[in-house]
Amino acid sequence: MPRQYPIEKTRDIGIIAHIDAGKTTVTERVLFYTGVSHKIGEVHTGDTVMDWMEQERERGITITSAATTCFWIPTYHNDDKKYEHRINLIDTPGHIDFTVEVKRSLRVLDGAVVVFDGVAGVEPQSETNWRYADEYGVPRICFINKLDRMGANFEKDVQSIHERLTPYAVVLQLPIGIEDKLEGVLDLLTRKAYYFEGEKGEKIIEKEIPANMKELVEKKRHELVEKIAETDDKLIHAYLEGKEIPVADLKKALRAATLKVRLVPILCGSALKNKGVQLVLDAVIDYLPSPVDLPPVKGINPNNHNEETRKPDDNEPLSALAFKIAADPFVGSLTYFRVYSGVLKRGSYVLNSTKNNQERIGRIVRMHANHREEAEEICAGDLGAIVGLKNTTTGDSLVDPEHPVVLENITFPEPVISIRIEPKTKADQEKMGIALHRLAEEDPTFRVRGDLETGETIIDGMGELHLEIIVDRMKREFNVEGNVGRPQVAYKETIKGKADAEGKYIRQSGGRGQYGHVWLKIEPLERGKGFEFIDEIRGGVIPQEFITPIEKGVREAAEKGVLAGYPLTDLKVILYDGSFHEVDSSEFAFKIAGSIALQEAAKQAKLVLLEPVMKVQVIMPADFLGDVTGDLSSRRAKINAMGERINVRVVDATVPLAEMFGYVTNLRSITQGRGSFTMEFSHYEEVPKSVAELIIEGKKK
């Protein structure tokens, strides 16, 4: 079956933003203008297409990324079908507890539209998402939304983007009017004003620039042209000679600079008032990449460990990445994937090169939020979902068995909070295990583990809301009720010094005995580096087959912790000596010897406790500033900055997670219900001695 849309006319983009910047509202307008939906869903009335989960509609927030496909002919080509483009669109969550959704979406997208609130400008989650986009080198455009709101300030928003995100953002549009007087938007390149008429803003009227804005437009256009010309050798000569550069050349140079993330175009409008969204779609086509505009994807051949590339071409060997697993109530497990090269066909066999096992491709579907359309095949550069894969999880590569390659995986942040959970009735026991297992398959930042000492089940996640949604989904989707304990902080242990120690496990009792003997050195690693095991055994002092069991014993001991039963992290373990017995040595004996040696060495290496520290931003009316900062200080907070926006004060601080439980209720009572805050994980740091003693005592009890 030939491709319906040439790959050059495909765009794989995501919409990312801080919570409440209007991301889902923008997406709903996109679906309406592209003809996917015939009415506009609104977040406040709970009938949006992309926020389809009950929990999303109740809370008015996005929890899972929803994917959809739509088609767009740029407005300046009107209805000429030959200019139609296919846009695969992912609407991602803004709440920090669901960062995993943004991160995995950005890994497989070619471009992003970053939405900002016209009053608040750059907010904490915008910064986090921007960092992820930088990490994956994703070209992006900015849309300053909500300029119809009271207190909106376009200039200030642009300034906050320049100061906090990138100095390379360039203004392409200006708003005509502001707040309740917002009438339309003005394009600096074409020097045209655009007004949006009709009930849903579907009619675009092009007019001349309002007389009172002519001077400002020329000044801003001059700045824009200079920035674009600086990225192109040909244009800079024309610019310096004072020549008028054709708009088509400026657009071409701006596209090239945006693809290399050397410039980031800024657009503006109000999605709720239906102003400016069609021009954002035009900009997606004009400035964001098609799959062929980006360098070929790289991977490692598992057979010879050489790096190989795959071009975005249907004739190349198949390479695809699974970026999300979703439990669908109607079809079971859905694996979302992106094809980088080749064609994924129904009924074919593919190799999961990450896990080295084969999978058969049964049904393939194209997703429209939670609706599905059957597909025979998905070509290079496209997104789709496979029903019922057995062993594939997030980040796995699905490739042609004849030409194996492992694509770069997705790394996720570690969970920082845990709660104990038990089924309400005995009958729920088994169902709860299945439900939690399914939800953990879906979400790499959610973990389930058993506490060996108490026999209880513990679930770990990114925040209170994250775990609350998990428990809620367990009840609604799997009919399992659970009793949950109080949230606990995910502390960790680490060492500050170096040490070495011996581990011996010798048992002699009639018949064959047990003999394992190792010497280990341990030293601290930089914060956040995790755990490293190095084998420096030479000359067969310990036979090769016992090295893996030693490492296993060491890792299990680190996982259990030494000081207070929390996982040991950020350390390097070097196995450098030991001995073995021809008859009595066994894998079991060496595993235990490794475990003993690690515990002994850790006790000598200045053990300390680490705690997760959160980046917190609190917004409140000016009258409450003193009370709020006083309260934060009592929670061991470090206040990093204080700023102001129209009528409100903003405090940025870092606070230990342990001090933030129940903060929402406290903040409400201090600010008479008028304060709000956002919180996201920042880093782990050492717990003060006095606090650590209390934690260790509590753990012993």
HELIX and SHEET records of a PDB file:
HELIX    1   1 ILE A    7  LYS A    9  5                                   3    
HELIX    2   2 LYS A   23  TYR A   33  1                                  11    
HELIX    3   3 GLU A   54  ARG A   59  1                                   6    
HELIX    4   4 THR A   75  HIS A   77  5                                   3    
HELIX    5   5 LYS A   81  TYR A   83  5                                   3    
HELIX    6   6 ILE A   96  PHE A   98  5                                   3    
HELIX    7   7 THR A   99  VAL A  108  1                                  10    
HELIX    8   8 PRO A  124  GLU A  135  1                                  12    
HELIX    9   9 PHE A  154  ARG A  164  1                                  11    
HELIX   10  10 GLU A  179  LYS A  181  5                                   3    
HELIX   11  11 ALA A  211  MET A  213  5                                   3    
HELIX   12  12 LYS A  214  ALA A  229  1                                  16    
HELIX   13  13 ASP A  233  LEU A  240  1                                   8    
HELIX   14  14 VAL A  247  LEU A  259  1                                  13    
HELIX   15  15 VAL A  277  TYR A  287  1                                  11    
HELIX   16  16 PRO A  291  ASP A  293  5                                   3    
HELIX   17  17 ASP A  428  GLU A  442  1                                  15    
HELIX   18  18 GLU A  464  PHE A  478  1                                  15    
HELIX   19  19 GLN A  544  PHE A  546  5                                   3    
HELIX   20  20 ILE A  547  LYS A  560  1                                  14    
HELIX   21  21 GLU A  587  GLN A  604  1                                  18    
HELIX   22  22 ALA A  622  PHE A  624  5                                   3    
HELIX   23  23 LEU A  625  SER A  633  1                                   9    
HELIX   24  24 LEU A  657  GLU A  659  5                                   3    
HELIX   25  25 TYR A  663  ILE A  670  1                                   8    
HELIX   26  26 LYS A  689  LYS A  700  1                                  12    
SHEET    1   A 7 ALA A  66  TRP A  72  0                                        
SHEET    2   A 7 HIS A  85  ASP A  91 -1                                        
SHEET    3   A 7 THR A  10  ALA A  17  1                                        
SHEET    4   A 7 GLY A 111  ASP A 117  1                                        
SHEET    5   A 7 ARG A 140  ASN A 145  1                                        
SHEET    6   A 7 VAL A 264  CYS A 268  1                                        
SHEET    7   A 7 ALA A 169  VAL A 171  1                                        
SHEET    1   B 4 GLN A 173  ILE A 176  0                                        
SHEET    2   B 4 GLY A 184  ASP A 187 -1                                        
SHEET    3   B 4 LYS A 192  GLU A 197 -1                                        
SHEET    4   B 4 LYS A 203  LYS A 207 -1                                        
SHEET    1   C 3 GLU A 307  ARG A 310  0                                        
SHEET    2   C 3 VAL A 297  ILE A 300 -1                                        
SHEET    3   C 3 VAL A 406  LEU A 407 -1                                        
SHEET    1   D 8 ASN A 357  ARG A 360  0                                        
SHEET    2   D 8 TYR A 349  ASN A 352 -1                                        
SHEET    3   D 8 SER A 397  VAL A 399 -1                                        
SHEET    4   D 8 SER A 319  ASP A 328 -1                                        
SHEET    5   D 8 GLY A 332  SER A 341 -1                                        
SHEET    6   D 8 LEU A 383  VAL A 387 -1                                        
SHEET    7   D 8 ILE A 364  HIS A 368 -1                                        
SHEET    8   D 8 HIS A 371  ALA A 375 -1                                        
SHEET    1   E 2 LEU A 344  LYS A 345  0                                        
SHEET    2   E 2 GLU A 377  ILE A 378 -1                                        
SHEET    1   F 4 ARG A 447  GLY A 450  0                                        
SHEET    2   F 4 THR A 457  GLY A 461 -1                                        
SHEET    3   F 4 ILE A 417  PRO A 423 -1                                        
SHEET    4   F 4 GLY A 482  VAL A 484 -1                                        
SHEET    1   G 4 ARG A 447  GLY A 450  0                                        
SHEET    2   G 4 THR A 457  GLY A 461 -1                                        
SHEET    3   G 4 ILE A 417  PRO A 423 -1                                        
SHEET    4   G 4 GLN A 488  VAL A 489 -1                                        
SHEET    1   H 4 LYS A 492  ILE A 495  0                                        
SHEET    2   H 4 LEU A 607  PRO A 621 -1                                        
SHEET    3   H 4 VAL A 648  PRO A 656 -1                                        
SHEET    4   H 4 LYS A 638  ARG A 645 -1                                        
SHEET    1   I 3 LYS A 492  ILE A 495  0                                        
SHEET    2   I 3 LEU A 607  PRO A 621 -1                                        
SHEET    3   I 3 SER A 676  GLU A 686 -1                                        
SHEET    1   J 4 ALA A 499  ARG A 507  0                                        
SHEET    2   J 4 GLN A 514  PRO A 524 -1                                        
SHEET    3   J 4 LEU A 571  SER A 579 -1                                        
SHEET    4   J 4 PHE A 531  ASP A 535  1                                        
END                                                                             
